[in-house]
């Protein structure tokens, strides 16, 4: 197996220069750097990752803590994180906190003990212990998808006292949700129900805010009975939808606040013998691969899930390079996927 000394001889440079090129510990002239990289490629040299970490104090690994990895939305985020990490020469250690605050803190501690260079975390509805641990140990961290009030300038969701140096990457939630409501109102609906997510999550709070803004724009009154919580999962949404259908004056249209809850809502509607959109119109927040294959085709808000994951990696690497830079929250635009479950003719 070729060694660093073999690379140095082939490139006509010192072993120290090879080390500087591979570890990025000192600038090297472009032609010298290229000679080293050519020798590495020709000899098939594989750097010793452990030795490199001792030189650079970095393991070139990132910890990712995301709940519901089986959810297609988070699966696409994971793909974005993985592709971007690999592109920048980083490996990924993954853990599922199961949206449980105590378990969340434990898995983040385990990742930290593996000496990851930084963390990407989708925080739970109560992230106080998480933030306390990360802040106490000064772990470079990017919060993903769900933001925390008072951290990196992000609104809504759980609140953590005091400024914290954490960056955040998420999608726009409020305006896209408002757009779904005004779209349904424009089709003549006056009682529009919302199957909201798990209380305490910023995504839940922001989408409820968007729902209310949409009603205001359409000059429709807010009715607390038309907002139910499906707790961001299918079974909860099925129960919540059944509660809406049991009202004396049930809604004529529904908005579901994530893709898992859309499935639960569709199950409840089928169980009650209701057809979409003939009996009840439906729009959903979160597009997914087979939404276009349903009959009717689901009108949905598509989040840029892969880009959220990729951007989180880039923001984390910027934080590692510039630890003292101000914390920031990056929000990415969503896309309205206009199909037929809302009751519109097929837009083609």
C-alpha positions as CSV (number, residue, x, y, z in Angstrom):
1,X,0.0,0.0,0.0
2,X,1.5,3.4,-1.0
3,X,2.6,5.7,1.7
4,X,2.8,9.5,2.0
5,X,6.5,9.2,1.4
6,X,5.8,7.4,-1.9
7,X,3.5,10.3,-2.9
8,X,6.2,12.8,-2.0
9,X,8.9,11.0,-4.1
10,X,6.5,10.7,-7.1
11,X,5.6,14.4,-6.9
12,X,9.1,15.6,-6.2
13,X,8.2,17.4,-2.9
14,X,8.6,16.9,0.8
15,X,6.4,14.7,3.0
16,X,5.4,18.0,4.8
17,X,4.1,19.5,1.5
18,X,2.0,16.4,0.8
19,X,0.6,16.7,4.3
20,X,-0.2,20.4,3.8
21,X,-2.0,19.6,0.5
22,X,-4.1,16.7,1.9
23,X,-4.9,18.3,5.2
24,X,-5.3,21.9,4.1
25,X,-3.0,23.1,6.9
26,X,-1.0,25.6,4.8
27,X,-1.3,27.2,1.4
28,X,0.6,25.4,-1.4
29,X,1.4,26.8,-4.9
30,X,-1.2,25.6,-7.4
31,X,1.3,23.7,-9.6
32,X,2.8,21.9,-6.6
33,X,-0.7,21.1,-5.2
34,X,-1.7,19.6,-8.6
35,X,1.5,17.5,-8.7
36,X,0.7,16.1,-5.3
37,X,-2.9,15.3,-6.3
38,X,-1.7,13.7,-9.6
39,X,0.7,11.5,-7.6
40,X,-2.1,10.5,-5.2
41,X,-4.3,9.5,-8.1
42,X,-1.6,7.6,-9.9
43,X,-0.4,5.7,-6.9
44,X,-3.9,5.1,-5.5
45,X,-2.9,6.5,-2.1
46,X,-5.6,6.5,0.6
47,X,-5.0,9.1,3.4
48,X,-5.1,7.8,7.0
49,X,-8.2,9.5,8.4
50,X,-7.2,8.9,12.0
51,X,-3.8,10.4,11.5
52,X,-5.3,13.3,9.6
53,X,-7.6,14.1,12.5
54,X,-4.7,14.2,14.9
55,X,-3.0,16.8,12.7
56,X,-6.0,19.0,11.9
57,X,-8.0,18.4,15.1
58,X,-10.9,17.5,12.8
59,X,-12.5,14.1,12.0
60,X,-14.2,15.4,8.8
61,X,-17.4,13.9,10.1
62,X,-20.9,15.4,10.7
63,X,-23.5,14.2,13.1
64,X,-27.1,14.2,11.8
65,X,-30.0,13.9,14.3
66,X,-33.3,13.7,12.5
67,X,-36.5,12.0,13.6
68,X,-38.8,10.0,11.4
69,X,-36.1,9.0,8.9
70,X,-38.7,6.8,7.3
71,X,-40.7,9.9,6.4
72,X,-40.1,10.6,2.7
73,X,-39.6,14.3,3.5
74,X,-36.8,13.6,5.9
75,X,-35.4,10.9,3.6
76,X,-34.9,13.5,0.9
77,X,-33.3,15.9,3.4
78,X,-31.0,13.1,4.4
79,X,-30.1,12.5,0.7
80,X,-29.3,16.2,0.4
81,X,-27.1,16.2,3.5
82,X,-25.3,13.1,2.5
83,X,-24.6,14.3,-1.1
84,X,-23.3,17.6,0.1
85,X,-21.2,16.1,2.9
86,X,-19.6,13.7,0.5
87,X,-18.9,16.5,-2.0
88,X,-17.0,18.3,0.7
89,X,-15.1,15.2,1.9
90,X,-17.1,14.6,5.0
91,X,-18.7,11.4,6.4
92,X,-22.0,11.2,8.1
93,X,-23.1,9.7,11.5
94,X,-26.9,9.5,11.8
95,X,-29.2,9.1,14.8
96,X,-33.0,9.2,15.2
97,X,-34.1,11.2,18.3
98,X,-37.7,10.0,17.9
99,X,-39.0,13.5,18.6
100,X,-38.4,12.8,22.3
101,X,-36.5,15.6,24.1
102,X,-34.7,13.3,26.6
103,X,-33.7,10.8,23.9
104,X,-32.7,13.7,21.6
105,X,-30.2,15.0,24.2
106,X,-28.8,11.5,24.6
107,X,-28.2,10.8,20.9
108,X,-26.7,14.2,20.4
109,X,-24.3,13.5,23.2
110,X,-23.4,10.2,21.7
111,X,-22.7,11.8,18.3
112,X,-20.6,14.5,20.1
113,X,-18.6,11.8,21.9
114,X,-17.7,10.4,18.5
115,X,-15.9,13.7,17.9
116,X,-17.9,14.8,15.0
117,X,-16.8,18.3,13.8
118,X,-20.3,19.6,13.9
119,X,-24.0,18.7,14.1
120,X,-27.1,19.1,12.0
121,X,-30.3,18.6,14.1
122,X,-34.0,18.8,13.5
123,X,-35.0,19.8,17.1
124,X,-37.9,18.4,19.0
125,X,-40.9,20.4,20.4
126,X,-38.9,21.0,23.6
127,X,-35.3,21.6,22.7
128,X,-34.1,23.2,25.9
129,X,-31.9,20.4,27.1
130,X,-30.5,20.0,23.5
131,X,-29.6,23.7,23.2
132,X,-28.2,23.7,26.8
133,X,-25.9,20.7,26.0
134,X,-24.7,22.1,22.6
135,X,-24.1,25.6,24.0
136,X,-22.3,24.2,27.1
137,X,-19.9,22.2,24.9
138,X,-19.7,24.8,22.1
139,X,-20.7,22.3,19.4
140,X,-21.0,23.9,16.0
141,X,-24.6,23.2,15.1
142,X,-27.2,23.9,12.4
143,X,-30.8,23.4,13.3
144,X,-32.7,21.9,10.3
145,X,-36.3,22.3,9.2
146,X,-37.6,23.4,12.6
147,X,-36.3,26.6,14.0
148,X,-36.1,27.9,17.6
149,X,-37.1,31.3,18.7
150,X,-34.2,33.4,19.9
151,X,-31.6,31.2,18.0
152,X,-30.2,32.6,14.8
153,X,-33.0,35.0,14.3
154,X,-35.7,32.3,13.8
155,X,-39.3,33.0,14.7
156,X,-42.0,30.7,16.2
157,X,-41.7,27.3,17.7
158,X,-40.1,26.6,21.1
159,X,-38.3,29.5,22.8
160,X,-34.8,29.4,24.4
161,X,-33.8,32.2,26.6
162,X,-30.6,34.1,25.6
163,X,-28.8,34.4,22.3
164,X,-27.2,31.3,21.0
165,X,-24.6,31.0,18.2
166,X,-26.6,28.4,16.2
167,X,-27.5,28.7,12.5
168,X,-30.8,27.4,11.1
169,X,-32.0,26.3,7.7
170,X,-35.6,25.7,6.9
171,X,-38.4,26.3,4.3
172,X,-40.8,29.2,4.2
173,X,-44.0,28.0,6.0
174,X,-46.3,30.9,6.6
175,X,-46.9,32.3,3.1
176,X,-47.2,28.9,1.3
177,X,-49.8,27.8,3.8
178,X,-51.7,31.1,3.5
179,X,-51.7,30.5,-0.3
180,X,-53.4,27.1,0.1
181,X,-56.2,28.6,2.2
182,X,-56.8,31.6,-0.2
183,X,-56.8,29.1,-3.1
184,X,-59.5,27.1,-1.5
185,X,-61.4,30.2,-0.6
186,X,-61.2,31.4,-4.2
187,X,-63.0,28.2,-5.2
188,X,-65.9,29.1,-2.9
189,X,-65.1,27.3,0.3
190,X,-66.1,29.1,3.5
191,X,-65.4,26.4,6.1
192,X,-61.8,25.3,5.6
193,X,-60.4,22.9,8.2
194,X,-56.7,22.5,9.2
195,X,-55.1,19.3,10.3
196,X,-52.1,20.8,12.1
197,X,-48.9,19.2,13.3
198,X,-47.4,18.4,16.7
199,X,-47.8,21.4,19.1
200,X,-44.5,23.0,20.0
201,X,-42.8,22.6,16.6
202,X,-42.0,25.8,14.7
203,X,-43.4,24.2,11.5
204,X,-46.7,23.7,13.3
205,X,-46.9,27.2,14.7
206,X,-45.9,28.9,11.4
207,X,-48.4,26.9,9.3
208,X,-51.2,27.7,11.8
209,X,-50.2,31.4,11.4
210,X,-50.3,31.0,7.6
211,X,-53.7,29.4,7.8
212,X,-55.0,32.3,9.9
213,X,-53.4,34.8,7.5
214,X,-55.1,33.0,4.6
215,X,-58.5,33.3,6.2
216,X,-57.9,37.0,6.9
217,X,-57.0,37.6,3.3
218,X,-60.1,35.8,2.2
219,X,-62.2,37.7,4.7
220,X,-63.3,34.5,6.4
221,X,-63.7,34.2,10.2
222,X,-61.4,32.0,12.2
223,X,-63.2,29.1,13.9
224,X,-61.2,27.3,16.6
225,X,-63.2,24.1,16.0
226,X,-61.8,23.8,12.5
227,X,-58.2,23.5,13.7
228,X,-57.2,20.0,15.0
229,X,-53.8,18.5,15.7
230,X,-52.8,15.3,14.0
231,X,-49.4,15.4,15.8
232,X,-47.5,15.2,12.6
233,X,-48.2,11.5,12.0
234,X,-50.7,9.4,10.1
235,X,-52.7,7.8,12.9
236,X,-53.1,11.1,14.7
237,X,-54.3,12.8,11.5
238,X,-56.9,10.0,11.0
239,X,-58.3,10.7,14.4
240,X,-58.2,14.4,14.0
241,X,-59.9,14.3,10.6
242,X,-62.7,12.1,12.1
243,X,-63.3,14.8,14.7
244,X,-63.7,17.4,12.0
245,X,-66.1,15.3,10.1
246,X,-68.2,14.8,13.3
247,X,-68.8,18.5,13.7
248,X,-72.4,19.8,13.3
249,X,-71.1,21.9,10.4
250,X,-68.1,20.0,9.0
251,X,-65.6,21.7,6.7
252,X,-66.0,21.5,3.0
253,X,-62.3,21.7,2.4
254,X,-59.2,20.5,4.3
255,X,-55.6,21.5,4.5
256,X,-53.1,18.9,5.9
257,X,-49.9,20.3,7.4
258,X,-47.5,17.5,6.3
259,X,-47.3,14.4,4.1
260,X,-47.7,11.8,6.9
261,X,-50.9,13.5,8.0
262,X,-52.2,13.6,4.4
263,X,-52.2,9.8,4.4
264,X,-54.1,9.7,7.7
265,X,-56.6,12.2,6.4
266,X,-57.2,10.2,3.2
267,X,-57.8,7.1,5.3
268,X,-60.4,8.9,7.4
269,X,-62.2,10.2,4.4
270,X,-62.3,6.8,2.8
271,X,-63.6,5.2,6.1
272,X,-66.4,7.8,6.1
273,X,-67.2,7.1,2.4
274,X,-66.2,10.6,1.2
275,X,-64.7,11.3,-2.1
276,X,-62.0,13.9,-2.9
277,X,-62.7,16.5,-4.3
278,X,-66.5,15.7,-5.0
279,X,-67.4,15.6,-1.3
280,X,-64.5,17.5,0.2
281,X,-61.6,19.4,-1.3
282,X,-58.1,18.7,-0.1
283,X,-54.7,20.5,-0.2
284,X,-51.6,19.4,1.6
285,X,-48.3,20.9,2.8
286,X,-45.5,18.6,1.6
287,X,-45.3,17.1,-1.8
288,X,-44.0,13.6,-2.2
289,X,-43.0,11.3,-5.0
290,X,-46.4,9.6,-5.5
291,X,-48.7,12.6,-4.9
292,X,-49.0,13.0,-8.6
293,X,-50.2,9.3,-8.9
294,X,-53.1,9.6,-6.5
295,X,-56.6,9.9,-8.0
296,X,-57.3,12.8,-7.7
297,X,-53.8,14.1,-8.0
298,X,-52.8,16.0,-4.8
299,X,-52.6,19.8,-4.8
300,X,-49.6,20.4,-2.6
301,X,-46.8,22.7,-1.4
302,X,-43.5,21.2,-2.3
303,X,-40.6,21.9,0.0
304,X,-37.0,22.0,-1.4
305,X,-36.1,19.2,0.9
306,X,-32.8,18.1,-0.8
307,X,-31.7,21.7,-1.0
308,X,-32.5,22.2,2.7
309,X,-30.2,19.3,3.5
310,X,-27.4,20.5,1.2
311,X,-27.6,24.1,2.4
312,X,-27.4,22.9,6.0
313,X,-24.1,21.2,5.3
314,X,-22.7,24.3,3.6
315,X,-23.9,26.6,6.4
316,X,-22.2,24.2,9.0
317,X,-18.9,24.2,7.0
318,X,-19.0,28.0,6.9
319,X,-19.5,28.0,10.7
320,X,-16.5,25.7,11.1
321,X,-14.4,28.0,9.0
322,X,-15.6,31.2,10.8
323,X,-16.7,30.3,14.3
324,X,-17.3,33.9,15.3
325,X,-19.6,34.9,12.5
326,X,-23.1,36.0,13.4
327,X,-25.8,33.3,13.7
328,X,-28.3,33.3,10.8
329,X,-31.5,31.7,9.7
330,X,-31.8,30.7,6.0
331,X,-35.3,30.2,4.6
332,X,-35.8,28.5,1.2
333,X,-38.9,29.1,-1.0
334,X,-41.5,26.4,-1.6
335,X,-43.4,25.6,-4.8
336,X,-47.2,25.4,-5.3
337,X,-48.0,22.1,-7.1
338,X,-51.5,22.8,-8.6
339,X,-53.3,19.5,-9.3
340,X,-56.9,18.3,-8.9
341,X,-57.6,17.3,-5.3
342,X,-58.6,21.0,-4.6
343,X,-61.4,20.6,-7.1
344,X,-59.8,22.5,-10.0
345,X,-59.8,21.0,-13.5
346,X,-56.6,19.2,-14.3
347,X,-54.1,22.0,-15.1
348,X,-52.0,19.5,-17.2
